Amino acid sequence: MRVLICGGGVIGAATAYYLSRRKIEVTLVERTEIACAASGKSGGFLALDWCDGAPLQDLARRSFALHAELAKEIDADYGYRRMTTYSAAAAEGERRKQSNDFGVDWVAETVALGPRLGSTESTAQVNPEAFTKALVQAAEGHGTVVKRGTVTGLTRSDDGRAVTGATVSGETLEADVVVLAMGPWSILACAWVPLPAVYGLKGHSLVFDTPAALPPDALFVEYREATGAMASPEIFPRTDGTTYVCGVSAHDSPLPVDPADVTPDPGAIERLEAMCAAMAPALAPSTIVARQSCFRPVTQDGLPLIGAVPGVDGAYVATGHSVWGILNAPATGEAMAELIVDGGATTVDLSPFDPGRSPPFDAAGLQTGML
């Protein structure tokens, strides 16, 4: 069996890894670079039970366990560690000293730490870019081939009922199975096969060089700006001495066709910098090493698309994981490998994520430059 995976983000990487462990011939196609979009610019936060009570519960719990296993299986240091996670509150211009009974001594005195949201038993992290690249490297060790190129369409059998491969930068690559894992750019595939829409939700982030490595304390902050607007920055110190902060989203930013063209919105980075400077001395503007943005893939009902494309034999999709892409990648990749090789997933019930649950998107209105 020959499997062609379109997309070198964490979902495509995890699918390639678990298929390659099954001795399947895999080609992974990526337009720009491995982990070039959200998979390289996200927080990498992992939670065992934050999806409990929702359709994602079993996927998240299985994936959290797989992350611990992968950290032992894969011969690479990608910053996996358990964390303690807290809620917090702060306000621009706040001078009053807040109580801090949790021992988190690297935040400003005006940051009020609230209830603990997770312990080292239930929350963890990875460096998402390093994790994604480690998965790909491990898959290559099992025979996966990585190819640079742009997927512009799928090829079909004479009767049109099955895929036979994909057109990649003008070249036809033959395959028995094609997996669409292109994040928000999976909406382009709506012109090739019947799929529900996948949209891009833009987020902005900063990476700070914090040489005196901060302890593994993750913060989810409710922050009131001077204008009265509320923001929700998230702070994740990492094992490599950097600290990642995100928290300014844009709901109306168009998605460029090329991931390399994604840039921050005017003013968004400056807002986030001001929040960071107020929340922690270690997060001074002079220590910023990356100012960045990315688009997370979201669906209309908030659940990912994981499974076979309706009506097209050999076509599969795995995308739309929103903020939980890094967390849920291992269980998604494992289940996709089971579905493709065995005809059904056994580790996780994929029925809530059936791509046929929503009507297909009419791709006729897609613009050329922005989606």
Salt bridges, closest charged atoms under 4 A:
GLU33 OE2 - ARG148 NH1 3.37
ASP52 OD2 - ARG61 NH2 2.89
GLU73 OE1 - ARG21 NH1 2.87
GLU109 OE2 - LYS97 NZ 3.94
GLU129 OE2 - LYS133 NZ 2.87
GLU171 OE1 - LYS147 NZ 3.33
GLU174 OE1 - ARG2 NH1 3.49
ASP176 OD2 - ARG2 NE 3.41
GLU225 OE2 - ARG271 NH2 2.49
ASP258 OD2 - ARG31 NH2 3.78
ASP265 OD1 - LYS202 NZ 2.64
GLU273 OE2 - ARG291 NE 2.71
ASP301 OD2 - ARG357 NE 2.62
GLU334 OE2 - ARG62 NH2 2.65
ASP342 OD1 - ARG22 NH2 2.60
